[in-house]
Amino acid sequence: MGKKDIQVTILFSGGLDSTACIYYYISQGLNVRAIFIDYGQKARRKEYCSAVKIASHFNIKLSFNTFKSKNEFKSSEIKGRNAFLVLAALISDPLIKGLIALGIHSGTPYYDCTDLFVNDINRILQGYYDGKVILEAPFLHWNKRMIYNYSLDNNLPIDLTYSCENGTDMPCGKCLSCLDRRALC
């Protein structure tokens, strides 16, 4: 099997980390596509707008899926979000194969940004897909600064990304994503 035969599905938010993740796999010559999941997050419209522009920039297929919830998600940690995104990708594409990739990184206090989380999800995927679908997180041991520098070094379209959890036209400057991004400048 050649590299082009390996399918990589990026769980894509339109932010810096998942944009870098797209480039990471494209630069390896792999067959990359992205999936955007609308789960009711406040920033979904702005995130999706960025995702469309970035997918066009990289000339990759972008799928869009909506999952309804009674909850209105506020900014900050959403417990179970990354696990939900992985499982939503499985539901969205029953024929999924290859790699599912998340742009998660170190430097956060969240379980779903750890080796343990990736291992736990891979055990679940093993049960469903017998090794035909694997979760990867290529930046798991990188911090945000390293991803930012990687993006700069590779001329990624940082200006097209969106990372404010509140979904405002101008980033709010107060949510965790804005504070994380501000620390880079």
Secondary structure as the mmCIF struct_conf table of DSSP 4:
data_model
#
loop_
_struct_conf.conf_type_id
_struct_conf.id
_struct_conf.beg_label_comp_id
_struct_conf.beg_label_asym_id
_struct_conf.beg_label_seq_id
_struct_conf.end_label_comp_id
_struct_conf.end_label_asym_id
_struct_conf.end_label_seq_id
HELX_RH_3T_P HELX_RH_3T_P1 LYS A 3 ASP A 5
BEND BEND1 ILE A 6 ILE A 6
STRN STRN1 GLN A 7 LEU A 11
BEND BEND2 GLY A 14 GLY A 15
HELX_RH_AL_P HELX_RH_AL_P1 LEU A 16 ILE A 26
TURN_TY1_P TURN_TY1_P1 SER A 27 GLY A 29
STRN STRN2 ASN A 31 ASP A 38
BEND BEND3 TYR A 39 GLY A 40
STRN STRN3 GLN A 41 GLN A 41
TURN_TY1_P TURN_TY1_P2 LYS A 42 ALA A 43
HELX_RH_AL_P HELX_RH_AL_P2 ARG A 44 PHE A 58
TURN_TY1_P TURN_TY1_P3 ASN A 59 ASN A 59
STRN STRN4 LYS A 61 THR A 66
BEND BEND4 LYS A 70 LYS A 70
STRN STRN5 PHE A 73 PHE A 73
HELX_LH_PP_P HELX_LH_PP_P1 LYS A 74 LYS A 74
BEND BEND5 SER A 75 SER A 76
TURN_TY1_P TURN_TY1_P4 LYS A 79 GLY A 80
HELX_RH_AL_P HELX_RH_AL_P3 ARG A 81 SER A 92
TURN_TY1_P TURN_TY1_P5 PRO A 94 LEU A 95
STRN STRN6 GLY A 98 ALA A 101
BEND BEND6 SER A 106 THR A 108
HELX_RH_3T_P HELX_RH_3T_P2 TYR A 111 CYS A 113
BEND BEND7 THR A 114 THR A 114
HELX_RH_AL_P HELX_RH_AL_P4 ASP A 115 TYR A 129
TURN_TY1_P TURN_TY1_P6 ASP A 130 GLY A 131
BEND BEND8 LYS A 132 LYS A 132
STRN STRN7 VAL A 133 GLU A 136
TURN_TY1_P TURN_TY1_P7 PRO A 138 HIS A 141
HELX_RH_AL_P HELX_RH_AL_P5 LYS A 144 ASP A 153
TURN_TY1_P TURN_TY1_P8 ASN A 154 ASN A 155
HELX_RH_3T_P HELX_RH_3T_P3 ILE A 158 LEU A 160
TURN_TY1_P TURN_TY1_P9 GLU A 165 ASN A 166
BEND BEND9 ASP A 169 MET A 170
BEND BEND10 GLY A 173 GLY A 173
BEND BEND11 CYS A 175 CYS A 175
HELX_RH_AL_P HELX_RH_AL_P6 LEU A 176 ARG A 182
TURN_TY1_P TURN_TY1_P10 ALA A 183 LEU A 184
#
